[in-house]
Amino acid sequence: MNAFTIALDSIWSHRLRSALTALGIVIGVFAVVTLTSLGAGVSSYVSGQFKVFGATLVTVSPATPGQTARHPHPGFSPGGNVPSTLTLGDVSAISALHSPAIARVAPMAVIPAPIGTSLGQSSGLSVIGTNAAYFLAEQMKFSGGRFNGTGVVLGSKAAVALFGHQKHLEGRTVYLGKTPLVVSGILKASTGITSAENNMVFVPVTTGLNAVGLKNISQIVVQATSDQSVNQAVSAVTGVLNHRHPVHDFSVTKDTQFLTTINKTLSTITIFLSGLAAISLLVGGIGIMNIMLVTVTERFREIGIRKALGARDGDILVQFLAESVLLALLGGAIGVGLSAIASHVIGKLAGFPAGVTVGSIVLAIGFSVGVGIVFGVLPALRASRLMPAEALRTE
């Protein structure tokens, strides 16, 4: 305890120098803890978004024959660059199973046609062909109207893009290419991973396919009856499609697979960035070592007097090592405090919960102590090995 008291007195006596010395540790700990906290916050947010759906969705996507391909959630660029052989007949075949594991089956087709409020006009919005089951499976909410199988449903931002901020849009006419369609519903604004639907226009799948002369759909969305029946639903869907597609030009993906892939990717990115940020901890440690070497040189006479009065080599070693560790710990504590503020502010602005976790605090303290010990050993050893007579002769 006496060694730490002396160390605190020394740090306080050279406040500015100590603050500048600890700055490298502050920056390093701040960067590492902030990145770790934000990474954990994003993973938690994504997991929460999937729990909203109950992780019961299964997606059938086109794939290269004989290969297993993983495709993202229906809200993201379906189908990729692989030509699709999926048809409405596949949707009917899956529905005809009447499997207790399957609650709903919905087709989804990307319709490459312009849509606007007049002939020849293009709003640049994405057009999706589907059926009523799709809205239930994706848990989409309507702010007005509904999908009636013949009309158009507009996402919240799509409605503004087409009609501005006008109210009561049900009954208005839009044109899918040259095909006039009546607006039958408006979706509530969505956030998070489902926010892509805000910029989409949904049309009856047969109407959309006929408008552009296509027969194949982009994906099939299957909703299992519960989390526990997802695997059974996957087996049922795969069995039907294996019979209808003997070349296996499709892939069946569970939402949980996509979630696992996302979390692994986020973890890898977080670890990589945290590793880069940890380099500043090494720089801070070198700064501590340099300053402590200078401190030992300045305090030769003090060391000589203490040794002459009976201080052992171990006492001197502990004294200077304690000073190094305290500098690192003070820098780590300040870095954690700043990181807590930054994580909270960034999380608020970005729209996801983020805060310093217990694990990141323990990691920061461990790093700080480790840096203080590793980079404080050399100066402490130099101080402890000074001979009393040599130290007392130093001016």
Secondary structure, 3 states (H helix, E strand, C coil): CHHHHHHHHHHHHCHHHHHHHHHHHHHHHHHHHHHHHHHHHHHHHHHHHHHHHCCCEEEEEECCCCCCCCCCCCCCCCCCCCCCCCEHHHHHHHHCCCCCCEEEEEEEEECCCCEECCCCCCCCCEEEEECHHHHHHCCCCEEEECCCCCCEEECHHHHHHHHCCCCCCCCCEEEECCEEEEEEEEECCCCHHHHHHHHEEEEEHHHHHHHHCCCECCEEEEEECCHHHHHHHHHHHHHHHHHHCCCCCEEEEEHHHHHHHHHHHHHHHHHHHHHHHHHHHHHHHHHHHHHHHHHHHHCHHHHHHHHHCCCCHHHHHHHHHHHHHHHHHHHHHHHHHHHHHHHHHHHHHHCCCCCCCHHHHHHHHHHHHHHHHHHHHHHHHHHHCCCHHHHHHCC
